[in-house]
Amino acid sequence: MKMSKTTIIIIIAISLIIGAFVVISNQNSKEMTFKQRILKSFYPIVMWLGKKEKQQTTVSISPIDFYTNTIVLNDGSTLDLSVYKGKKILIVNTASNCGFTRQYEALEKLYNKHKDSLVLIAFPSNDFGQQEKGSDETIAKFCKLNYGITFPIAKKGVVVKSEDQQQLYKWLTHKESNGWNEKEPTWNFCKYIINEKGELTHFFNSAVEPLGEEIEKALWGR
């Protein structure tokens, strides 16, 4: 189908506007792919379109002690979760090429604001849309350069229910372990909250903003 000159001009103009928007909104981004820059630029639209599911929340004594879990971090070292007794913990499955990836920025701000009483742990995963294909080294570099991440990042692994599911996510998604919840991550950047006693209290889906009212209320009751 032959396009008119007016149509061609409009398409070129829109492309230039989008290109300029992407460049301006990514001035501080380092070593991002073009796709990652596009996703970061359009994050506000992704959040606006995102559908928030009804949050799941309760408090139940865990049949299996949360603090018996350990995590392999992306540098190969092992983290014993018992060192975090007395602190709240926010656990998030992440990806570098997702429409929600810019939540890293808000997660780092949340962590820095409350680091004396809050621990945040990221779990990179390639489970959804193959949006985390990079190595652990690549992931760590991406997070540090573009978002200044200082909270712990786990070794990339499986977070959905399967034989290969990581140990901690088996605890988070089976009520025989955590006392009540069966909900597994539905996409990248789903969030689980653990209270100071090692009890799972909340599950939030990807569309819930880390610095939003829902997370604030779940963590601090305000």
Residue, then its C-alpha position, 0 to 999 in steps of 0.5 A: m500500500k502506497m503511503s502519502k507524503t503527509t503520512i510519511i512525514i507524520i511517521i518520521a516526526i513521531s519517530l524523531i519525537i520518540g527518539a528524542f524522548v528516549v535519549i533525554s530520559n536516559q542521559n544517566s543510563k550506562e551500557m544499556t541496550f536500546k531495548q533497555r533504554i526504551l523500556k526505562s523510558f516508557y516505565p510510567i506508561v507500563m505502570w499506568l497500564g499495569k493491572k493491580e491484583k488484590q493483595q494477599t495478606t495474612v500472618s501465620i506461624s510458619p511450619i518451617d522456620f524462615y531463618t533456616n533458608t540460605i541464599v546463594l548470592n550472585d558472587g557465589s557466596t552464601l547468605d544465611l537469612s538468620v542474620y536478618k532476624g529482627k528486620k523486615i525483608l522485602i523479596v523481589n524477583t527481577a529482570s533487566n529487560c522488563g517493562f518494570t525494570r525501572q523499579y530497581e530505582a525505587l527499590e534502591k531508594l526504599y532500601n536506602k531510606h530504611k536500611d536500618s530496619l529493612v533488608l531488600i533482596a533481588f532474585p534475577s530470573n529468566d522465567f518470564g518472557q526470557q527477559e533476564k538472559g545475562s550472566d550473574e556478572t552481567i546482571a550485577k554490572f547492569c544494576k550497579l551502573n544504571y541504578g546504583i544497587t547496593f542491596p543483595i542480589a541473589k544468583k540467577g535462578v528459577v522462582v516459579k513452582s518447578e523442580d528447579q525452583q530456588q529454596l527460598y521461593k519454595w518456602l514463599t509459595h507453599k503453605e506447608s512451609n510458610g503457613w498460608n500462601e500458595k501464590e507464586p510470582t506472576w511476572n517480574f518484580c512481584k514482591y513478598i514481605i517478611n516481618e521481623k519474626g520471619e513470618l510471611t505477611h504480604f504478596f504484591n504483584s508487579a504493578v505495585e510501586p515500591l515507593g507507593e502507599e500499599i508497600e509503605k502501609a504493609l511495611w510500617g502500618r502507615 
